[in-house]
Each structure stands twice: as structure tokens, then as C-alpha cells.
Amino acid sequence: MNAVNFQAILEHPGWYNEEGPDQHVVFSSRARLSRNLSGYFFPHKLNDKELLEVQENIGNAFKSIRLDEHFTVKVLEDLPVLERRKLIEKHFVSQNYSLEKRKLVIYDQNDSVSATVNQTDHLQLAVFTGGLSIQRAYEKVSEIERRLEKQLNFAVSLDRGYLSSDLKNCGTGLQVSVLLHLPALKYSSVLERAFRRVMDAGLEVRGFTGDDEGSLGSLYQVYNPVAIGENEKDIVEKLARLASQLVDYEQKARDEMKRQRRIELEDIVYRAYGTLINCRLLQEKEAINLLSDVRLGVALGWIEVPIQIMNALLVLVGKAHLQQIVGHEQQDESSQHIKSLRARLVQHALSAYKEDADV
């Protein structure tokens, strides 16, 4: 096997390894705007010619706007299979969208901006930022939208605001979300109680895998399900406030475990660390769950690895990212080659930094 530059892979720019506030708990923030072009029906009502017109209009607008980011504008089916799968692992596109014909995807060179065309709406534009930085994500997505709006006529109504195929997305068309790492709340069996407070405030929660119940790696996304009826400032501030409360709950749960269940907590962290350092083959789901426990140890200061490296690993252990490293699309998750490469990538990341044994 040819030598693999694991360090270059880990340090590649991406939303998953960007610094941000409260990053010991908050993995990332996202702001997404849904927009439709005036003069066209919603995507599910358009014929092939109209779908292509919408696609060309939006694609040309992105190519012409001037920002620090350089945008890649691609028809999904023109991308290699692995590139499409990587977009799924980065949460830029859904599994279903990646399989559709004649769909356009847009993303920047730093993996912080993504857009899909003719999904449920003509345009869904998203910005990802590190840590609890919802305001920054919102400001950036708004700036891109303002540039686009100089060339695109978005459908808007005096009564309903920006129009959407989903009534819940009318009004501002804004959905903001945060991805939180909440292992102590999970281990303390108070996660459900914390989420009830979030849902009582009108927000919703889903797991890292998109499931409503449970989640890989104790990672959970909290988001506003409704954009209509509130202004953008209130939507952003509400989520930021509730996310800060969850950060506080998680930190208190970690402190309580350190005081009352320290040996158990150490066992969780170092058992995961020991497995990852010594294993030879590593499945993807197993890797995410073990990395979650080690990330908790990093946040506690017990393991000296940058938190951004742990974040990057949670994305890079995905099958498509590993397949691209070895250049073999045909290898599936059961391939020993892929599982071995995953173990080596994780071990390089963990062993490249000195472990702090002062616990």
C-alpha cells in the first residue's frame, strides 16, 4: 500500500474542524435559507425545461458573485460516485437527493457553504460554522443571499414573506441548527428531560444519523422546525439561548460525573482510547461511538488532542472519504482494507499528540 499522508487529510479545511465558541460541547452551527424564483412553480410542478432554466439561472448567479469563497457548481450525476457520497457524509446533500437526476449542487473550497437546487424549493443555501456561532453562520448566509438577490428575483408575498413549497418554511425561510455533543447527559439518563425543555420552546431534536430516537456518538441536532411567524433575529436568538442552556446542562452533568462517578467516567474515556489506539480493524459506527467517548476525554482535558482533530475524525471515518484515499470505489464497508485504513487514520490522529495522564 502506498504511504498515506494522514496529517494532510486531517488538516484539510472544513466546517468540521473550524474553531468556535463552546466547542467542547457544540460541534457546529448551521444557517439555511430556502428560496424560490418568481415566475416559476415549485420544483415538483415544473417540467424538465423549466427545471433546467431554474438550475441555469441559479448556477450562473453563483458563478458571477464575488466573495472570498470560490464556488464549485456541479450537476450531481456528473460527479464521481465517491464525490457524491462524500457530500452526504459532510451533510451537504441528503441520500435521496444524491440519487436524483439533473440536480445541481454548489459548494465552496473550504467546505463551509453548500447549496442544492430544485430539491423541495428552487434553492436551499446553507452555511456551516464551528462551535456555537449561529449568528456568524446567519450573517454569512445572509450576505451570500444579498449578492444572489441582485441577479435572482426571489418569490415573496406581503402576507407570507418568502414563499416555499412547505408552509412552515414561508416567512423568513430560515432554519438554524446546532450539532451538540452530549455524552454526559446521555450517561446520566437526563437527556430526555433536557430535550423536553427544548421542545417546549418550539424547537426540535434529531440524531446525528437523522433518526428521531437515539444517535451515533451522542451527537444531536437542535433546530427550529418553523420559519413562518417569527423574524430572523428572534429565530437566531432563541436557538442560541436554548443551545447555551444545553451547553450548561452538559457541563454540569460532566462535573457531576467527575465528582460522583469518576472511575466510571475514566473507564469510559480510556477504554475507548485504548480500543482505538490498539485495534487493527474498525467499523464506521463503532468508530463514531468510540471517538465520541474520546472526544469527551479531550474536552475534560484528560487526553491532549485538539478538539478540531476529533471533529474532523467524526466526518473523515466515513466510508466515502476512506474509499477516496485508497481510490477504490468498489470496496464496501465490509472490506478489511477500508476498516484497516480507518483504524490507521484514527491511530495517527491520536498518537500524533501527547496524552496527558494527569486525571
C-alpha positions as CSV (number, residue, x, y, z in Angstrom):
1,M,0.0,0.0,0.0
2,N,1.3,3.4,-0.9
3,A,2.1,5.8,2.0
4,V,-0.9,7.9,3.1
5,N,-0.4,11.5,4.3
6,F,-2.9,11.3,7.1
7,Q,-1.9,14.7,8.6
8,A,-2.8,16.5,5.3
9,I,-6.2,14.7,5.3
10,L,-6.9,15.7,8.9
11,E,-5.9,19.4,8.3
12,H,-8.0,19.8,5.1
13,P,-10.3,22.9,5.5
14,G,-13.8,22.1,6.5
15,W,-16.7,23.1,8.8
16,Y,-15.9,20.1,10.9
17,N,-12.5,21.4,12.1
18,E,-13.3,25.1,12.5
19,E,-12.8,26.7,15.9
20,G,-15.7,28.3,17.6
21,P,-17.3,29.2,21.0
22,D,-18.3,26.4,23.4
23,Q,-16.7,23.9,21.1
24,H,-16.2,21.5,24.0
25,V,-19.9,20.8,23.6
26,V,-21.1,22.3,20.3
27,F,-19.7,20.6,17.2
28,S,-21.0,23.1,14.7
29,S,-23.7,25.6,13.8
30,R,-25.7,25.9,10.5
31,A,-27.9,28.6,9.0
32,R,-30.0,27.6,5.9
33,L,-32.3,29.7,3.7
34,S,-35.0,28.4,1.4
35,R,-35.8,30.5,-1.6
36,N,-37.8,30.2,-4.8
37,L,-37.6,32.1,-8.1
38,S,-40.5,34.3,-9.0
39,G,-42.4,33.3,-12.2
40,Y,-41.9,29.5,-11.7
41,F,-43.9,26.8,-9.9
42,F,-42.3,24.9,-7.1
43,P,-39.9,22.2,-8.3
44,H,-42.4,19.3,-8.1
45,K,-44.7,21.1,-10.5
46,L,-42.0,22.1,-13.1
47,N,-41.4,20.3,-16.4
48,D,-37.9,19.4,-17.5
49,K,-37.3,22.6,-19.5
50,E,-38.4,24.8,-16.5
51,L,-36.2,22.8,-14.1
52,L,-33.2,23.3,-16.3
53,E,-34.0,27.1,-16.6
54,V,-34.1,27.4,-12.8
55,Q,-30.9,25.4,-12.5
56,E,-29.1,27.5,-15.0
57,N,-30.2,30.8,-13.5
58,I,-29.1,29.9,-10.0
59,G,-25.9,28.3,-11.2
60,N,-24.9,31.3,-13.2
61,A,-25.7,33.6,-10.3
62,F,-23.3,31.7,-8.0
63,K,-20.6,31.7,-10.7
64,S,-20.8,35.5,-11.0
65,I,-21.0,36.7,-7.4
66,R,-17.8,38.0,-5.9
67,L,-16.9,36.6,-2.4
68,D,-13.8,35.3,-0.7
69,E,-15.1,31.8,-1.4
70,H,-14.7,30.1,-4.8
71,F,-17.8,28.1,-5.6
72,T,-17.9,24.7,-7.4
73,V,-21.2,24.3,-9.4
74,K,-21.8,20.8,-10.5
75,V,-24.6,18.6,-11.8
76,L,-24.7,15.7,-9.2
77,E,-24.8,12.9,-11.8
78,D,-21.7,14.3,-13.4
79,L,-19.7,13.9,-10.2
80,P,-18.0,10.6,-9.4
81,V,-19.9,8.3,-7.1
82,L,-17.4,8.9,-4.3
83,E,-17.7,12.6,-4.5
84,R,-21.5,12.3,-4.2
85,R,-21.1,10.1,-1.2
86,K,-18.7,12.5,0.4
87,L,-21.2,15.3,0.1
88,I,-23.7,13.1,2.0
89,E,-21.1,12.5,4.8
90,K,-20.4,16.2,5.0
91,H,-24.2,16.8,5.4
92,F,-24.3,18.9,2.2
93,V,-26.9,16.7,0.5
94,S,-29.4,14.0,1.6
95,Q,-29.2,10.4,0.4
96,N,-32.3,10.8,-1.6
97,Y,-31.2,14.0,-3.3
98,S,-27.9,12.5,-4.3
99,L,-29.7,9.8,-6.3
100,E,-31.9,12.2,-8.3
101,K,-31.3,13.1,-11.9
102,R,-30.4,16.5,-13.2
103,K,-29.8,18.1,-9.8
104,L,-27.4,20.9,-9.1
105,V,-25.1,21.1,-6.1
106,I,-22.9,24.1,-5.1
107,Y,-20.2,24.2,-2.5
108,D,-17.1,26.2,-1.7
109,Q,-13.4,25.2,-1.4
110,N,-13.5,25.4,2.4
111,D,-16.5,23.1,2.9
112,S,-18.4,25.7,4.8
113,V,-21.0,26.7,2.2
114,S,-23.4,24.4,0.3
115,A,-26.5,24.8,-1.8
116,T,-28.9,22.5,-3.5
117,V,-31.2,23.4,-6.5
118,N,-34.7,22.0,-7.2
119,Q,-34.9,20.0,-4.1
120,T,-38.1,20.9,-2.2
121,D,-37.5,24.5,-3.1
122,H,-35.6,26.1,-6.0
123,L,-32.7,27.0,-3.7
124,Q,-31.6,25.8,-0.3
125,L,-28.5,27.7,0.8
126,A,-26.6,26.7,3.9
127,V,-23.5,27.9,5.8
128,F,-21.7,25.8,8.4
129,T,-19.5,27.3,11.2
130,G,-17.6,25.8,14.1
131,G,-18.9,25.8,17.7
132,L,-21.8,27.8,18.9
133,S,-21.7,30.5,16.2
134,I,-25.2,30.7,14.9
135,Q,-25.1,34.5,14.4
136,R,-21.9,34.2,12.3
137,A,-23.5,31.5,10.2
138,Y,-26.6,33.6,9.7
139,E,-24.7,36.7,8.8
140,K,-22.7,34.8,6.2
141,V,-25.7,33.1,4.6
142,S,-27.5,36.4,4.5
143,E,-24.5,38.1,2.8
144,I,-24.5,35.4,0.1
145,E,-28.2,35.7,-0.4
146,R,-27.9,39.5,-0.8
147,R,-25.4,39.0,-3.6
148,L,-27.6,36.5,-5.3
149,E,-30.7,38.7,-4.9
150,K,-29.1,41.2,-7.2
151,Q,-29.4,38.7,-10.0
152,L,-32.3,36.5,-9.0
153,N,-35.8,37.5,-8.4
154,F,-37.0,35.6,-5.3
155,A,-40.7,34.9,-4.8
156,V,-42.1,36.9,-1.9
157,S,-45.5,37.8,-0.6
158,L,-46.6,40.7,1.6
159,D,-48.7,38.2,3.6
160,R,-46.4,35.2,3.8
161,G,-43.0,36.6,3.2
162,Y,-40.7,34.4,1.2
163,L,-42.7,31.6,-0.5
164,S,-41.9,28.0,0.0
165,S,-43.3,24.6,-1.1
166,D,-43.7,23.9,2.7
167,L,-45.8,26.4,4.5
168,K,-43.6,26.0,7.6
169,N,-40.7,27.4,5.6
170,C,-42.5,30.5,4.4
171,G,-41.9,33.9,6.1
172,T,-38.1,34.1,6.7
173,G,-37.4,30.7,5.1
174,L,-34.7,30.4,7.7
175,Q,-33.7,27.3,9.6
176,V,-30.9,27.4,12.1
177,S,-29.4,24.5,13.9
178,V,-26.6,23.4,16.2
179,L,-24.9,20.0,16.4
180,L,-24.2,19.2,20.1
181,H,-22.1,16.5,21.7
182,L,-24.0,15.5,24.9
183,P,-22.4,12.3,26.2
184,A,-22.6,13.2,29.9
185,L,-26.4,13.9,29.7
186,K,-26.8,10.6,27.9
187,Y,-24.8,8.6,30.5
188,S,-26.6,10.4,33.3
189,S,-30.0,9.4,31.9
190,V,-31.3,13.0,31.9
191,L,-31.1,13.6,28.1
192,E,-34.8,13.2,27.6
193,R,-35.6,15.7,30.3
194,A,-33.2,18.3,28.8
195,F,-34.8,17.8,25.3
196,R,-38.3,18.3,26.7
197,R,-37.4,21.8,27.6
198,V,-36.0,22.4,24.1
199,M,-39.2,21.1,22.5
200,D,-41.4,23.0,24.9
201,A,-39.8,26.1,23.5
202,G,-40.8,25.1,20.0
203,L,-37.6,23.6,18.8
204,E,-36.9,20.0,17.6
205,V,-34.2,17.5,18.0
206,R,-32.9,14.8,15.7
207,G,-29.9,12.4,16.0
208,F,-26.7,12.5,14.1
209,T,-27.9,9.8,11.8
210,G,-31.2,11.6,11.1
211,D,-33.2,9.3,13.4
212,D,-35.7,10.7,15.8
213,E,-34.6,8.4,18.6
214,G,-31.1,7.8,19.7
215,S,-28.0,9.0,17.8
216,L,-24.5,7.8,17.0
217,G,-21.8,9.3,19.1
218,S,-24.1,11.2,21.5
219,L,-24.4,13.9,18.8
220,Y,-27.8,15.7,18.4
221,Q,-29.0,18.4,16.1
222,V,-31.3,21.0,17.6
223,Y,-33.2,23.2,15.1
224,N,-36.3,25.4,14.5
225,P,-38.9,23.4,12.6
226,V,-40.9,26.5,11.6
227,A,-39.7,29.7,9.9
228,I,-43.1,31.5,9.5
229,G,-44.4,33.8,12.2
230,E,-41.0,34.9,13.6
231,N,-38.4,37.3,12.4
232,E,-34.9,36.2,11.7
233,K,-33.4,37.9,14.7
234,D,-35.8,36.1,17.1
235,I,-35.2,32.7,15.4
236,V,-31.4,33.1,15.8
237,E,-31.6,34.4,19.4
238,K,-34.0,31.6,20.5
239,L,-31.8,28.8,19.3
240,A,-28.6,30.5,20.6
241,R,-30.3,30.8,24.0
242,L,-31.5,27.2,24.1
243,A,-28.2,25.9,22.9
244,S,-26.4,27.7,25.6
245,Q,-28.7,26.1,28.2
246,L,-27.9,22.7,26.8
247,V,-24.2,23.5,26.9
248,D,-24.7,24.4,30.6
249,Y,-26.7,21.2,31.3
250,E,-24.0,19.1,29.7
251,Q,-21.2,20.8,31.5
252,K,-23.0,20.3,34.9
253,A,-23.5,16.7,34.0
254,R,-19.8,16.3,33.2
255,D,-18.8,18.0,36.5
256,E,-21.2,15.8,38.4
257,M,-19.8,12.6,36.8
258,K,-16.3,13.7,37.7
259,R,-17.3,14.2,41.3
260,Q,-19.6,11.2,41.9
261,R,-18.7,8.7,39.2
262,R,-15.1,9.5,38.3
263,I,-13.8,5.9,38.0
264,E,-16.7,5.1,35.7
265,L,-16.1,8.2,33.6
266,E,-12.4,7.4,33.4
267,D,-13.2,3.9,32.3
268,I,-15.5,5.1,29.5
269,V,-12.9,7.5,28.2
270,Y,-9.8,5.3,28.4
271,R,-11.5,2.1,27.4
272,A,-12.5,3.9,24.1
273,Y,-9.0,5.4,23.8
274,G,-7.3,2.1,24.3
275,T,-9.5,0.3,21.8
276,L,-8.9,3.0,19.1
277,I,-5.1,3.0,19.7
278,N,-4.8,-0.8,19.6
279,C,-7.4,-2.0,17.1
280,R,-6.5,-3.2,13.7
281,L,-9.9,-3.1,12.0
282,L,-12.6,-0.5,12.7
283,Q,-16.2,-0.4,11.6
284,E,-17.7,3.1,10.9
285,K,-20.5,3.1,13.6
286,E,-18.1,1.7,16.2
287,A,-15.5,4.3,15.3
288,I,-18.1,7.2,15.8
289,N,-19.2,5.9,19.2
290,L,-15.6,5.4,20.4
291,L,-14.5,8.7,19.1
292,S,-17.4,10.3,20.9
293,D,-16.1,8.9,24.2
294,V,-12.5,10.0,23.5
295,R,-13.8,13.5,22.5
296,L,-15.4,13.7,26.0
297,G,-11.9,12.9,27.4
298,V,-10.4,15.7,25.3
299,A,-13.0,18.2,26.4
300,L,-12.2,17.2,30.1
301,G,-8.5,17.8,29.5
302,W,-7.6,14.2,30.0
303,I,-6.4,13.5,26.5
304,E,-4.2,16.1,24.7
305,V,-5.6,16.1,21.2
306,P,-7.1,19.3,19.6
307,I,-10.9,19.2,19.6
308,Q,-10.9,20.1,15.9
309,I,-9.0,16.9,15.1
310,M,-11.7,14.9,17.0
311,N,-14.4,16.7,15.0
312,A,-12.6,16.0,11.7
313,L,-12.3,12.3,12.5
314,L,-16.0,12.1,13.1
315,V,-16.5,13.0,9.4
316,L,-13.4,11.5,7.9
317,V,-14.1,8.0,9.2
318,G,-17.0,7.9,6.7
319,K,-16.7,5.2,4.1
320,A,-16.6,7.5,1.1
321,H,-13.8,9.6,2.5
322,L,-11.7,6.5,3.1
323,Q,-12.5,5.0,-0.3
324,Q,-11.3,8.1,-2.0
325,I,-8.0,7.9,-0.1
326,V,-7.3,4.4,-1.5
327,G,-9.0,5.1,-4.8
328,H,-11.3,2.1,-4.9
329,E,-15.0,2.8,-5.3
330,Q,-15.9,-0.9,-5.3
331,Q,-14.7,-1.6,-1.8
332,D,-17.6,-1.7,0.6
333,E,-17.8,-1.3,4.4
334,S,-17.1,-5.0,5.0
335,S,-13.7,-4.6,3.2
336,Q,-10.8,-5.3,5.5
337,H,-8.8,-2.7,3.6
338,I,-11.3,0.1,4.5
339,K,-11.6,-1.0,8.1
340,S,-7.8,-1.2,8.4
341,L,-7.4,2.3,6.9
342,R,-10.0,3.7,9.2
343,A,-8.1,2.3,12.2
344,R,-4.8,3.7,10.9
345,L,-6.2,7.2,10.3
346,V,-7.6,7.3,13.9
347,Q,-4.4,6.0,15.4
348,H,-2.3,8.6,13.5
349,A,-4.5,11.4,14.8
350,L,-4.5,10.2,18.4
351,S,-0.8,9.2,18.6
352,A,0.4,12.5,16.9
353,Y,-0.3,14.2,20.2
354,K,0.9,13.5,23.7
355,E,-1.6,12.1,26.1
356,D,-2.0,13.9,29.4
357,A,-2.1,11.3,32.2
358,D,-2.9,13.8,34.9
359,V,-6.5,12.7,35.7
